[in-house]
């Protein structure tokens, strides 16, 4: 006798949610790697930052891997038309771990530890703001279609916040190597973390680049530029992630003063077939019902 499907059972699509599971797994192992680094660094009378550095760098790479999985889950959901409320909720839960807890633990233990309770407070504020942003997205995504106005991200997407603070930490650790104190950099990173927290819950609009797809029109110069950037990321992997994330963060802040013509060029607006404007308070690689 064939079993009947419960009408209240949520639809769970394999490939998009497999990518979300990969995102969550990378976030989990990033946190585990940070704790291993702490144990190794604390195995002695003094904190040995040099011993922990490889662990912290591995954790940052795992956070970057989470960003890639996060990009793929929404793309696959849209390409296959498999958006679902389950995917959206699952993705939000994964993001709290990968882009909330993992970067905040990294900052609190690898960079802000000399600031003692201030560092932990900043890490807590970051996680709180990230969770609020994800919850706000879920509420907006559940609104009727007619109430959604555009495709911009409302507030800095949490993967971009995690990518920025992690890539900046990656760069600072690289240049300071064995110096756990990090000099004035710890204050710069503390300020950056607080600023990112505020941007996530702000009303600053960031482009989603959701219109970039298989039907996007471009020219050879753009393809060449993309290949050059890819080569630079591989060759200068300590520097380029921080540069790229910084460009995105700054662009959102100056975007209101950029001309409409330039914005259309930069954001690939209008190159695809006409589609209705839908507000997605989400992040790169997200679908309406798949990702926050």
PyMOL commands that set and color helices and strands:
alter all, ss='L'
color gray80, all
select helices_A, chain A and resi 14-41+49-79+85-115+117-141+145-147+158-176+185-200+220-235+240-257+260-266
alter helices_A, ss='H'
color red, helices_A
select strands_A, chain A and resi 153-154+205-206
alter strands_A, ss='S'
color yellow, strands_A
deselect
rebuild
show_as cartoon
